[in-house]
Amino acid sequence: MSSYRMVDLIQKKRDGNSLEKTEINWMIENYVNGTVPDYQMSAFAMATYFKGMTTEEVADLTMAMLDSGKQIDLSDIPGIKVDKHSTGGVGDKVSIILVPLVASFGIPVAKMSGRGLGHTGGTLDKLESIPGFKVEKTIDEFKKLVSGHGLAIIGQSDDLVKADKLLYALRDVTATVDQIPLIASSIMSKKIASGADAILLDVTVGSGAFMKNIDEARKLARVMVDLGNAVGRRTMAVITNMNQPLGYAIGNRNEIAEAVEVLKGGSTLAFRKYIAELAQMMLQLAGLDKSIDEIMANFSNGKAYGKLLELIEIQGGNPLNLTAPLNTKFQVDVIADNQGYIEEMGALDIGLVAMKLGAGRATKADSIDFEAGVNLHQKIGDLVKKGDAIATLYSNREISDDLISEFKSAIVIGKVKKDYKEILEVIK
């Protein structure tokens, strides 16, 4: 491979020029082997933050990152293997409902998930709130689970996309996380390396998401869909509204309880239908056309819930007490001060309150209290009376008046009954 100087590549990007494929390959290879130091890669990330990348550069960066580690080959498992990725949000227990639901139609789901940081909850943390549930599996174990049972949700393997692990940690501490070329290459290198044939991308937008406006979300979704399709993965994206938390539970064990409720045909019809629409897209990617009614039937007939129980069993979990109420030292109801319709429910602020209660991490090293969290009783569009409980906060730390005020400041009660749509757009 040609030899370059990292300082020249930083300068080239700083001046708004495009990098050649050979330059990007050299940079990633030498960053992973330690020749290019963190401080130079930080400078490059910041230059990219301000100058962006062409579609070709993003594709080259994705493939260079993909080549920095192992790739999982699922081709010996029959059928079209599907995967789903969310860009993160508040109360996002979608994967825990969606994976068993799709698998209940005989479509294999091979899912690698991440942990939560800040206001965004991680699927792995939620699953680990089930006693005994093991998310750390070898690639061979992962393949056996998908082959034998048609589903698995495991942690990101250290062997895959080494460049991303290094670069993500660096972006996290250099304020270069929320940047489309770097987000797209990070997500898609991992998704392609994970071996699925088809990928549904859930790009969240709004106060509780990294993407704050629909144009940015659309741009990111388009780049990722094009990347996936270009390397032979059937890829679709859905843009999901994250201006209020998804569902009613924000935390870990309480989100498992809500997932169980939905899989058994409970919760609100609107939330079940939203999940069914995502399932319909994943099934279509696998070549199976099902109506929303046919998909919803697997909630009520026990098939989807049965697959969740199977997932828990094969990954070492104990399915007893999945729906037991949260058990914390402190529980406080947040009371409405006036009557009206809930017009706003700031997902970011509510996510940060949940983190401060102990349900999330401020830093990667923080431990999580699985029992802590927030249960909402009302959502946008609901009518509340003065004195009604809008939510209940649960924590093993004392819940201060300041924290209750912080939660209340996320809620706007007014005179307008607003509609709220989860799915804003689908990008193919």
KAFEN-V366469 format. One record per backbone hydrogen bond with DSSP energy under -1.0 kcal/mol. CO is the residue of the C=O (numbers start at 1). NH is the residue of the N-H. Records with the same first field share a line. If there is no record, write none. Layout:
# KAFEN-V366469
CO->NH, NH
This chain:
# KAFEN-V366469
5->9
6->10
7->11
8->12
9->13
10->14
11->15
12->17
13->16
20->24
21->25
22->26
23->27
24->28
25->29
26->30
27->31
28->32
29->33
30->35, 36
37->41
38->42
39->43
40->44
41->45
42->46
43->47
44->48
45->49
46->50
47->51
48->52
54->58
55->59
56->60
57->61
58->62
59->63
60->64
61->65
62->66
63->67
65->68
66->69
74->77
81->197, 198
82->110
83->200
85->202
89->121
90->246
91->93
94->98
95->99
97->101
98->102
99->103
100->104
102->105, 107
103->106
108->82
109->152
111->154
114->124
117->120
120->117
122->126
123->127
124->128
126->129
127->130
130->133
131->318
135->155
138->142
139->143
140->144
141->145
142->146
143->147
144->148
145->149
146->150
150->109
152->111
154->113
157->160
159->70
161->165
162->166
163->167
164->168
165->169
166->170
167->171
168->172
171->176
177->179
179->183
180->184
181->185
182->186
183->187
184->188
185->189
186->190
187->191
188->192
189->193
190->194
192->195
193->72
197->234
198->83
199->236
200->85
201->238
202->87
203->240
205->242
206->209
211->206
213->217
214->218
215->219
216->220
217->221
218->222
219->223
220->224
221->225
222->226
223->227
224->228
225->229
226->230
227->231
228->233
229->232
234->199
236->201
237->427
238->203
239->424, 425
240->205
242->208
248->376
250->374
252->256
253->257
254->258
255->259
256->260
257->261
258->262
259->263
260->264
261->266
262->265
268->272
269->273
270->274
271->275
272->276
273->277
274->278
275->279
276->280
277->281
278->282
279->283
280->284
281->285
282->286
283->288
284->287
291->295
292->296
293->297
295->298
296->299, 300
297->301
298->304
302->306
303->307
304->308
305->309
306->310
307->311
308->312
309->313
310->314
311->315
312->317
313->316
315->134
321->324
330->395
332->393
334->390, 391
336->387
340->384
341->414
342->381
344->412
346->350
347->351
348->352
349->353
350->354
351->355
352->356
353->357
354->359
355->358
358->369
361->118
363->366
369->372
370->253
373->394
374->250
375->392
379->382
382->342
384->340
385->388
388->336
390->377, 378
391->334
392->375
393->332
394->373
395->330
400->404
401->405
402->406
403->407
404->408
405->409
407->410
408->411
410->346
412->343, 344
414->341
422->241
425->239
427->237
